[in-house]
């Protein structure tokens, strides 16, 4: 009964001192007296504490005293009610297994990871409830280029959970004059939108590389949103979530910024590079490429028509020339934009 | 007989509930008054009036309706006399309505009737039969019925016994037949548990036999025709209150009986939500044994008395709006008697499986009543109802918990389901015909003549063998349970058991095996019934082509 007696509602834990995790800690430190930023590497923790800077992922930004760096998960969970795991989807479950023993039913877990688990295609919140005892879980998503947020440029984000208290707690920690935090109850939709938008970022990168113009970009994004919307409805999400920050908001930010990895992957695909070459060149797995094959699988299962995704799949996985794929898309029979019922 | 002494002590929660009946009704009224939204008062009262008048226009129960007519006429008069400024009048009316509903809902518990009933039950449902049909009863009596031989109790029986001492238990069974409640009542007695409170459909109370027992065995009345918010809230408040008083309760979370014959794939959350409410309230009041446990329970029948009516109701559009079946096979005494007669004569068995208990948040519970996390470790149950470090009610949070609990309950039903040979064969046979007549939709399949359904045993075996293998794989993975006869890899044995048991009662048999040895043929006299029994296997994706 006394387990949570030291818990202060205001303390917040961030798991993962990457680029996004560090920025989240920085944002949280504006409202919260104590932010625990976890990294598994004790020497990096020591370094960040000494320099008050994350040289590797956020160089040049001073991190305030309110941030305590730690490599002790039990410390984070015994001191915080609200904890945000922010690690790549491929490492998400492994970490969850590590902190699971420290979780209690009153912990609020809000992850900041876009994408699906490799192989299982599970959403991050599913991993959270499968591995930990926490039921009050949520996701933070939206058009959030970390660097801009670190520079306190105005922006908005969305926190999604079935539980109002998760939304309210996250809003209380992250809302500021530079950041508006919207709430959303459609967790499934927000997580799927966050993963699927990468498909469009790849398409946008491709069109950019081929210099096919703004009309082409507008066409692919609009029709791409239409097919993604069919898929997320079939996954049990509200299609209107795609119109929000986690959907269109994120699509605008990612598909117009050359900073995005998926955008750059698209550019390289258009140059005729293979998937392996791209992943080698960018020195990381490209989430969007994985998402394309997941979307293809689900579309087949749910019998959905996803022409743009299919074209991208042929380019990325079957070495189909980009120009052929585009021609085939353009030669599809004329149809209606919407069918109203 | 130790049980009786436990029951006859004046401290038994059900006895106390009965003694305090009027105090309980007062408390329900009081709690509802605290929740009262004064801005919506007029709307709530008018809504209740509107829906009740609508219900009474249809009229189902002359005696009860007459009392209600009188009550609502009076409410109407007072509403018309009341203007907006007379808040107190509205408040008074509001409380009167609550009290009226609570008085209808609240049950009785009569230890003497309980004793009488339970003493009679071990001799089968003979007592019930006696009231229904003397002739059948005499036949039965001659054959020495033994319920224990007919009804097999499985699962976590030890756990329920233990949990009933450590907290309040909600038994949450699947619902296929009106016989369910009678069987469960007997099963609870058989495993040495005290009687449970039971929210029974009001229509059952009009049956003189069922009604007499239910009225006196702690049943409270649920009228699913009353759809207005005030009634539903009153019902929930009553349920919460009796859980808090430590009365173990029986809910059928699926609402009514399964129309399609399938296991519940979603559950109603209204009453289920009272589990978390009662738990929080117990914690806030520092009560000893505050925990509330939900025990899923799956009943498996080779044949369901009301199958024909239920599946018809499922298949007609009209059925969707007509929620309550007023008359079906179970309200015809003669049919019930015949059914029971056949039931006891046939060798077929009913399986009742008590699943592992859940806490109000859908976590599994260990034998000591402690909640278990996904890693198998014990977790602190009360931390789920803490917000900002404090134990509290939080309706939005608790509604979401209840949805999660409902989802887990559905998953558990599928895992705790004891599949019978007849379920499997009905599934395989229907899927076989569906594949054979791929061009026809389900409704056209129902029109197949018996000749068109006839198939050689050999051909059917070839189709169904791989399905049986897949079923065994599911069993090994723990996705479902199998009755012993179905664990056999000898297809012939499985088929024979199915054909001996499936729909024994029905005049048109869903499965017929005929022909000489080596030339056996299968046929179906009633495709709808076959479909009904087939549906029990829905959701396992056994046949790859199943649409």
Interface residues (C-beta under 8 A of the other chain):
Chain A: X1 X3 X4 X5 X7 X9 X81 X97 X100 X101 X103 X104 X105 X106 X129 X130 X131 X132 X133 X135 X136 X162 X163 X164 X165
Chain B: X361 X362 X363 X373 X374 X375 X377 X379 X380 X381 X382 X383 X384 X385 X386 X387 X388 X389 X394 X396 X397 X400 X401 X403 X404
